Amino acid sequence: MTDPLVVLGGLDLEARRELVGNASGVIDKAAGNTVAPVGLDCSHVESLDDGTLGMLVLIARQAQRRGVRVTLVETSPRVRVELDNAGVSHFFNWTP
């Protein structure tokens, strides 16, 4: 797995765009490479707001289109439940 990108909750639109751009670069490097999956460190996210949820799904779908999986690292139980409730947890791998 690549070094995880750090995800923060409550980011403004510009900060989310920056993270998505950074993740896209990592996804491009990982595509077709044995380094995949792409890691996202969620240890600083206590719960998901709509913007953070949408950003995570956008990144996961970009990765999926390139044949790469996204692994969420240090995800709280609450965030996992919120992803399950949103019906999008299947996009992600998980590590403690």
WOMO-V855543 format. One record per pair of residues at least 6 apart in sequence whose C-alpha atoms are under 8 Angstrom apart, sorted by the first residue. I is the first residue (numbers start at 1). J is the second residue. Records with the same first field share a line. If there is no record, write none. Layout:
BEGIN
I: J / J
END
This chain:
BEGIN
1: 35 / 36 / 37 / 38 / 39
2: 26 / 35 / 36 / 37 / 38 / 39
3: 38 / 39
4: 38 / 39 / 40 / 41 / 73
5: 23 / 39 / 40 / 41
6: 40 / 41 / 42 / 43 / 44
7: 19 / 40 / 41 / 42 / 43 / 44 / 45
8: 42 / 44 / 45
9: 44 / 45 / 46 / 47 / 48 / 49 / 52
10: 49 / 51 / 52
11: 51 / 52
13: 51
16: 51 / 52 / 55
20: 55 / 58 / 59
23: 59
24: 59 / 62 / 63
26: 38
27: 38 / 62 / 63 / 66 / 68
28: 66
30: 36 / 37 / 38 / 68
31: 66 / 67 / 68
32: 67
36: 68 / 69
37: 68 / 69 / 70 / 71
38: 68 / 69 / 70 / 71
39: 70 / 71 / 72 / 73
40: 70 / 71 / 72 / 73
41: 72 / 73 / 74 / 75
42: 72 / 73 / 74 / 75 / 76
43: 73 / 74 / 75 / 76
45: 75 / 76 / 79
46: 76 / 78 / 79
47: 78 / 79 / 82
48: 79 / 82
53: 83
57: 88 / 91
59: 70
60: 69 / 70 / 91 / 92
61: 91
63: 69 / 70
64: 91
69: 91 / 92 / 93
70: 91 / 92 / 93
71: 92 / 93 / 94 / 95
72: 92 / 93 / 94 / 95
73: 94 / 95 / 96
74: 95 / 96
75: 94 / 95 / 96
80: 89
83: 89
END
